Structures are given as C-alpha cells and as structure tokens.
Amino acid sequence: MATRRKLKKQVYFVIGGLILIIIAIVFGISKYQEYKYHQTYEYKLLEHGYNDEEVTKILDNFKDNADLDYLLNNEKNSNIIKLLDEKYYLDKNFYEYVDYMNEFPDLELKDVVRNINIHLDKDFYEETFDANTSLDTSMLVNKHYLLSSDYAPDDLVNVSQTYSWGELGSQRVREVAYNAFLDMWNAANEEGYYLMINSSYRSYEDQEAVYNSYKSSSGERYADSIAARPGSSEHQTGLAIDIFSKTNTNKNTFSESAEAKWLAENSYKYGFILRYPEDKVDITGYSYESWHFRYVGEDIATYIYENDITFEEYYAYFLED
C-alpha cells in the first residue's frame, strides 16, 4: 500500500509539473505574441493615434514599409486618410499630395488631388513633357505636354467645302476625326443646324505664326491665354476643329447660338469634347472657347461629359503612365 501511495504521489508531482510547464509555455507564447504584435505597424499606428478604421485603410493602401514609417514619423493627419477616398487619387502622387496639402491647408482635398495629377502645382510651360503620340487619338497636348516641331499626322484628309470655310484643301483633319464629324454634322443638320469648320489642322510653323502674332500685338500674357505656344496646340494633332455655324463665325457671340448649345450637349455622342469649357479655365489654361472641339473617341468623350471633367483630368488618371 505504501508503495502504491508513493507512486500515486509521484504521479501527482509529475502531472503538476507538466501543468506548470504547460502554463509557463502558454504564458510565454502569449507574452511573445504580445511582444511581436507590439512590433507590428497595426499596433504602432494605433498607438500613434489612428483609429481601427483608419489603420485598416492605411494597411490596405500602403504596402511599402517606408510609407508606413513616414506616417509614424510625422504627426497624425486624418486628411491623409481622406485623400485615399478621393475619386482620382493616385498612389504614385502620394507625397506630392501631402506636400501640396500642407502648403495649401484650406484647399479642398479633391482640388489637391486634381492639381497634382495635372501638374497645376507648376506654372504652365514651367515643366514640360513629350506628348505621348503612341496613344493616337487619346494623346494629350497642352501647356505641359508638347509635340515636336516635326510631328505631323500621316492620315490628314481634306475637308469638303460643304462643311468648311476657305479654299479647298485649306482645312484638313485626321480621317478618323473627319468621319466622326460627318456623322455629327448629319445629326445636327437633321435638327436644322448647319455646322461649319473654321479651323482645323495647323502645323508647328503655322501655330508659331499665330502665337507670335498675338504676342507681338498684345504681349506674352495675353497670347498665352488665347493661343498655344508652338508644340502645345491641339490643332497640330489633326484632331481638333473649330466649329461654327453657317451664319455665325463670331467668337464673341457663338456661345449663345443654338448651334453652340447643340454641340455642347451632343458632341460627346460622336467622340468630341468641348475642350476649353467656361468653368475649367484654371485647369486648361485657356479662355472659354465654345467653338473648339477635340476628337478623343466616344468612350472617353462620354466619360468626360458625364463626369464633368476635363481631358487633363481623364488623362492623368486613366492614361498617363
């Protein structure tokens, strides 16, 4: 009996020891897991002041440790999280957004995103890039994206005098834009409107002459507001046309004409956009031109029309590398 009690006692000691070991292991694992969690960005961000929802959004959007360290090394800023919700937010521009936002704290976040995306943090012509002509009808040409002096489309066609002013051959556009214009012309004509092309393709040298004429007569500032510098004119693409009516070619009054209103409401159906709207002057850099239309294709034109944005904004978000 004594031996049996002794063995029983030893078993209890072994079991007790095992239990203590298990408890120690569980406690150790728990403390190790706690230690490891304290090393995670989730914990550090929470300790930095971001809430659970904000931390989830940060971790979903920032995969680079350098970006996460940036957030931890700077004062908590909830506007940074709100930036991620902006419709046209681009990861590649994050630091530029933040710098611009800090420089202009009263600016709405949507404007911060827009301005950085389309380079409005720089003066027009201050920073220029080569226009990406490989994008064909989707290429952007403006005061930041310029064409070379030797660029010329190889598919220009003559516009019939039925639809244009000037001598035969004086108006030319790219064939794809011309075909779209004819479809638009027919649709407008069926409703009683007679559209006429007043200006179309212009070479680099032609644009140089136009710009220099304005510059010599009224100064560079005025010239920049009304005309493109050589290389920055959409007319060089062969995709831009100035459209008036058969009875009105007056730039000062055309905007009030029935034809101008029809074009503004219907041109997108045929792949054209009103390139320089009245309420987008700060974006496009050009005064309102109710007659200037640019062919970009039906899908892009429809998106721009339905979302009330400019081609600059569309290009930055959907097309630019």
Backbone torsions as a table, in degrees:
resi	resn	phi	psi	omega
1	MET	NA	-42.3	-177.9
2	ALA	-62.8	-40.6	179.7
3	THR	-64.5	-40.6	-179.5
4	ARG	-64.4	-40.8	179.2
5	ARG	-65.1	-37.4	-179.2
6	LYS	-64.6	-42.9	178.2
7	LEU	-64.6	-40.0	179.9
8	LYS	-62.1	-40.8	179.6
9	LYS	-64.8	-40.4	179.2
10	GLN	-64.7	-38.1	177.7
11	VAL	-61.4	-43.7	179.1
12	TYR	-60.5	-40.8	179.4
13	PHE	-63.3	-42.9	-179.6
14	VAL	-63.5	-47.0	-179.9
15	ILE	-61.4	-44.1	178.8
16	GLY	-60.7	-41.9	178.8
17	GLY	-62.9	-43.4	178.8
18	LEU	-61.7	-40.4	179.2
19	ILE	-61.9	-44.1	178.9
20	LEU	-62.9	-39.5	178.6
21	ILE	-63.4	-44.0	179.6
22	ILE	-61.8	-44.2	178.9
23	ILE	-60.5	-43.4	-179.7
24	ALA	-63.2	-41.2	179.9
25	ILE	-64.9	-47.0	179.9
26	VAL	-60.8	-44.1	179.7
27	PHE	-63.5	-42.4	179.9
28	GLY	-63.7	-43.2	178.1
29	ILE	-62.0	-42.6	-179.9
30	SER	-61.2	-45.0	-179.7
31	LYS	-67.2	-36.3	179.4
32	TYR	-67.3	-42.4	178.6
33	GLN	-63.5	-39.1	177.1
34	GLU	-62.8	-42.9	178.5
35	TYR	-61.7	-46.6	-179.4
36	LYS	-63.1	-39.7	179.6
37	TYR	-62.8	-37.7	179.4
38	HIS	-65.5	-16.7	177.9
39	GLN	-89.9	-8.0	-176.3
40	THR	-80.4	157.0	177.2
41	TYR	-68.8	-29.3	178.1
42	GLU	-58.5	-50.4	180.0
43	TYR	-63.7	-46.5	-177.3
44	LYS	-62.5	-38.8	179.2
45	LEU	-68.3	-39.2	176.4
46	LEU	-63.3	-43.3	178.3
47	GLU	-66.2	-26.5	-179.9
48	HIS	-77.0	-12.4	175.7
49	GLY	118.0	-6.3	178.3
50	TYR	-78.1	143.6	179.9
51	ASN	-84.9	175.8	-175.2
52	ASP	-57.2	-44.9	-178.4
53	GLU	-64.2	-41.7	179.6
54	GLU	-65.9	-40.7	-180.0
55	VAL	-63.6	-43.3	178.1
56	THR	-58.7	-43.5	-179.4
57	LYS	-66.1	-40.3	178.6
58	ILE	-62.0	-48.5	-176.9
59	LEU	-68.0	-27.4	177.4
60	ASP	-74.1	-27.5	-172.8
61	ASN	-104.1	-24.9	-177.8
62	PHE	-114.4	113.5	-178.3
63	LYS	-104.2	-15.6	-177.9
64	ASP	-89.0	128.0	-179.7
65	ASN	-59.1	-31.6	-180.0
66	ALA	-63.2	-36.8	178.2
67	ASP	-68.3	-41.3	179.4
68	LEU	-67.1	-40.0	177.1
69	ASP	-63.1	-36.3	178.0
70	TYR	-59.4	-44.5	-179.7
71	LEU	-64.5	-37.6	-178.7
72	LEU	-74.7	-29.2	-177.2
73	ASN	-87.4	-0.8	177.7
74	ASN	-124.9	158.0	-178.6
75	GLU	-57.2	142.2	179.4
76	LYS	-57.3	134.1	-179.1
77	ASN	-140.1	105.3	-177.8
78	SER	-66.7	-22.4	178.0
79	ASN	-64.2	-26.9	176.7
80	ILE	-62.9	-39.7	178.9
81	ILE	-68.9	-38.9	179.4
82	LYS	-65.1	-30.0	177.0
83	LEU	-56.1	-38.9	-176.5
84	LEU	-62.5	-22.1	-178.7
85	ASP	-89.9	-6.9	180.0
86	GLU	-67.7	139.0	-171.4
87	LYS	-56.3	-38.4	-174.4
88	TYR	-110.0	26.0	176.9
89	TYR	-62.6	136.7	177.5
90	LEU	-125.2	127.8	-179.3
91	ASP	-53.7	-40.7	-174.2
92	LYS	-63.7	-19.7	-176.4
93	ASN	-102.3	10.2	-171.8
94	PHE	-51.9	-53.2	-175.2
95	TYR	-67.5	-32.8	176.4
96	GLU	-67.4	-38.8	175.9
97	TYR	-58.2	-48.9	-175.7
98	VAL	-62.4	-45.9	179.1
99	ASP	-61.4	-43.0	-178.8
100	TYR	-68.2	-39.4	178.6
101	MET	-63.2	-39.9	178.6
102	ASN	-70.2	-32.2	179.6
103	GLU	-73.9	-32.9	-179.5
104	PHE	-127.0	73.9	-173.3
105	PRO	-64.3	-19.4	-179.0
106	ASP	-89.8	-5.0	-178.3
107	LEU	-77.9	137.4	177.0
108	GLU	-63.3	146.8	-175.7
109	LEU	-62.0	-35.1	178.7
110	LYS	-63.2	-32.6	178.5
111	ASP	-76.9	-32.8	174.7
112	VAL	-59.9	-50.6	-179.5
113	VAL	-61.8	-47.1	-179.5
114	ARG	-60.0	-48.6	-175.2
115	ASN	-63.4	-40.4	178.8
116	ILE	-70.5	-42.6	-179.0
117	ASN	-56.8	-38.4	-174.0
118	ILE	-108.4	17.6	171.5
119	HIS	70.2	24.9	178.6
120	LEU	-77.0	-0.6	171.4
121	ASP	-76.5	-9.6	176.2
122	LYS	-113.6	153.5	173.9
123	ASP	-69.4	152.2	176.5
124	PHE	-57.5	137.1	-179.8
125	TYR	71.9	-3.0	180.0
126	GLU	-69.3	-43.7	178.6
127	GLU	-125.5	117.2	-175.9
128	THR	-120.4	155.3	-178.8
129	PHE	-131.7	159.9	174.0
130	ASP	-74.8	128.8	176.0
131	ALA	-61.6	137.7	-178.3
132	ASN	-85.2	87.9	-176.2
133	THR	-69.4	-15.5	178.6
134	SER	-67.0	-16.7	178.2
135	LEU	-78.3	-3.9	174.7
136	ASP	58.1	-120.4	-175.5
137	THR	-69.7	-8.5	179.5
138	SER	-100.6	5.9	-179.5
139	MET	-64.6	145.5	176.5
140	LEU	-104.1	128.0	175.0
141	VAL	-128.8	119.8	179.6
142	ASN	-157.3	-152.8	-175.4
143	LYS	-83.3	4.1	173.8
144	HIS	-119.2	-29.3	-176.4
145	TYR	-114.7	111.1	-171.0
146	LEU	-113.4	149.2	173.5
147	LEU	-90.7	153.1	177.8
148	SER	-75.5	162.6	-177.7
149	SER	-66.5	-20.7	-177.9
150	ASP	-101.4	7.4	179.3
151	TYR	-76.2	132.1	174.4
152	ALA	-154.2	131.7	178.4
153	PRO	-62.4	149.1	-179.2
154	ASP	-102.1	8.5	-178.7
155	ASP	-125.6	33.2	178.5
156	LEU	-70.5	140.1	176.5
157	VAL	-126.7	153.8	178.1
158	ASN	-74.9	138.0	176.0
159	VAL	-87.5	130.6	179.2
160	SER	-60.1	146.6	177.4
161	GLN	-66.9	-12.1	174.3
162	THR	-63.8	-29.6	-174.1
163	TYR	-117.2	6.6	-174.7
164	SER	-147.2	157.7	173.9
165	TRP	-89.7	159.0	177.1
166	GLY	96.9	174.3	-179.9
167	GLU	-71.9	157.4	178.4
168	LEU	-57.6	128.3	-179.1
169	GLY	94.0	-9.8	-179.5
170	SER	-78.2	-21.5	177.2
171	GLN	-113.3	124.1	179.0
172	ARG	-135.4	145.0	176.1
173	VAL	-142.2	165.7	175.5
174	ARG	-68.0	145.8	-173.0
175	GLU	-57.1	-41.4	-178.4
176	VAL	-63.4	-37.7	178.5
177	ALA	-72.7	-35.5	179.8
178	TYR	-65.3	-44.6	179.1
179	ASN	-61.8	-40.2	178.2
180	ALA	-66.6	-39.6	178.3
181	PHE	-62.1	-41.5	-179.8
182	LEU	-62.0	-39.8	175.8
183	ASP	-61.9	-42.5	179.4
184	MET	-67.6	-40.8	179.7
185	TRP	-59.5	-44.7	-179.5
186	ASN	-63.3	-41.4	179.4
187	ALA	-64.7	-42.9	178.9
188	ALA	-65.9	-41.0	-178.1
189	ASN	-63.1	-36.1	178.2
190	GLU	-63.2	-24.2	178.8
191	GLU	-98.5	7.8	175.0
192	GLY	94.7	13.8	-179.0
193	TYR	-111.1	136.3	-179.1
194	TYR	-115.1	106.0	-176.3
195	LEU	-90.9	146.3	179.4
196	MET	-136.4	136.2	175.8
197	ILE	-85.2	124.8	-178.0
198	ASN	-102.2	-24.0	179.3
199	SER	-155.9	142.5	-176.7
200	SER	-140.4	-123.2	-177.0
201	TYR	-63.3	134.9	172.0
202	ARG	-132.9	134.4	178.3
203	SER	-73.7	170.6	176.4
204	TYR	-55.7	-44.5	-178.4
205	GLU	-67.1	-38.1	177.4
206	ASP	-62.0	-44.7	-179.2
207	GLN	-66.1	-36.5	177.8
208	GLU	-59.2	-41.2	179.6
209	ALA	-67.2	-41.8	179.6
210	VAL	-63.0	-48.9	-178.1
211	TYR	-63.0	-46.1	-178.3
212	ASN	-64.6	-30.2	177.9
213	SER	-65.1	-47.3	177.4
214	TYR	-63.7	-40.6	-177.4
215	LYS	-64.5	-43.1	-178.3
216	SER	-70.8	-30.9	-177.4
217	SER	-88.1	-32.1	-173.1
218	SER	-132.1	-0.1	177.8
219	GLY	96.9	161.2	-175.2
220	GLU	-64.4	-40.2	-176.9
221	ARG	-61.5	-45.3	178.7
222	TYR	-66.8	-42.7	-179.3
223	ALA	-58.7	-41.2	-179.4
224	ASP	-68.0	-25.2	-178.4
225	SER	-82.3	-19.1	-173.2
226	ILE	-121.5	-17.8	-178.2
227	ALA	-139.5	155.2	179.0
228	ALA	-87.7	144.4	171.3
229	ARG	-69.2	155.0	179.7
230	PRO	-52.0	131.1	-178.9
231	GLY	95.3	-18.3	-178.0
232	SER	-108.9	11.4	-179.9
233	SER	-92.3	132.0	175.6
234	GLU	-65.0	-24.6	-179.4
235	HIS	-61.4	-26.5	178.6
236	GLN	-68.2	-20.6	178.9
237	THR	-74.6	-21.3	-174.1
238	GLY	78.5	8.7	-177.9
239	LEU	-109.9	-4.4	-178.3
240	ALA	-107.8	136.9	177.9
241	ILE	-137.1	142.3	173.7
242	ASP	-96.1	117.9	-174.1
243	ILE	-112.5	128.5	173.5
244	PHE	-124.6	-166.3	175.7
245	SER	-110.2	171.0	-178.8
246	LYS	-68.1	-22.0	-177.0
247	THR	-108.6	-2.6	-176.5
248	ASN	-146.5	111.6	174.3
249	THR	-120.1	22.9	-177.3
250	ASN	-90.8	115.2	-178.1
251	LYS	-63.3	-24.7	-177.9
252	ASN	-79.1	-22.2	-175.5
253	THR	-120.4	-10.9	-174.3
254	PHE	-60.7	-32.9	-176.6
255	SER	-60.1	-24.7	-179.1
256	GLU	-91.1	-2.4	-176.7
257	SER	-78.7	158.8	178.5
258	ALA	-64.7	-33.9	-179.7
259	GLU	-65.8	-42.6	179.3
260	ALA	-62.2	-40.5	-179.9
261	LYS	-69.0	-37.1	177.7
262	TRP	-64.7	-44.1	179.7
263	LEU	-61.6	-44.4	-178.7
264	ALA	-61.3	-31.6	-176.0
265	GLU	-93.0	-19.1	-171.6
266	ASN	-124.8	-16.4	-172.7
267	SER	-59.5	-31.4	-177.4
268	TYR	-62.1	-27.5	-179.0
269	LYS	-64.5	-17.9	-177.0
270	TYR	-114.9	10.7	174.8
271	GLY	93.5	9.1	-179.5
272	PHE	-106.5	149.6	174.0
273	ILE	-124.6	145.8	169.7
274	LEU	-71.6	108.1	-166.2
275	ARG	-74.4	-34.0	-176.0
276	TYR	-125.2	77.6	-177.6
277	PRO	-66.9	162.5	-175.8
278	GLU	-66.2	-35.2	-175.0
279	ASP	-97.7	14.5	-178.1
280	LYS	-124.8	20.8	-175.1
281	VAL	-59.5	-38.3	-178.7
282	ASP	-66.6	-22.9	-179.8
283	ILE	-88.5	-49.6	-175.5
284	THR	-78.3	-27.0	-177.8
285	GLY	81.8	8.9	180.0
286	TYR	-125.3	147.3	173.7
287	SER	-62.6	157.4	-180.0
288	TYR	-55.5	127.6	176.7
289	GLU	-128.3	98.2	-176.2
290	SER	-69.2	-8.8	-174.9
291	TRP	-106.9	-11.2	-172.6
292	HIS	-93.2	115.5	-179.0
293	PHE	-123.6	144.6	-176.4
294	ARG	-124.5	131.9	177.0
295	TYR	-82.4	125.8	177.7
296	VAL	-131.1	-2.3	-176.3
297	GLY	98.1	152.9	-172.6
298	GLU	-64.2	-41.3	-176.7
299	ASP	-63.2	-49.0	-178.7
300	ILE	-67.2	-43.3	-179.5
301	ALA	-60.6	-40.5	180.0
302	THR	-65.3	-43.6	179.4
303	TYR	-62.0	-45.9	-179.5
304	ILE	-61.4	-42.9	-179.7
305	TYR	-65.5	-48.4	-175.2
306	GLU	-70.5	-26.1	-178.8
307	ASN	-103.1	1.9	176.1
308	ASP	51.6	52.2	176.7
309	ILE	-123.5	174.6	177.6
310	THR	-96.5	168.6	176.3
311	PHE	-65.3	-32.7	176.8
312	GLU	-56.6	-45.8	-177.6
313	GLU	-67.6	-42.4	178.6
314	TYR	-62.0	-47.1	-177.3
315	TYR	-60.0	-46.5	-176.6
316	ALA	-60.3	-38.9	-174.3
317	TYR	-87.2	-37.5	-171.5
318	PHE	-105.4	-22.4	-170.6
319	LEU	-119.6	-33.6	-174.4
320	GLU	-70.1	139.6	178.7
321	ASP	-67.1	NA	NA
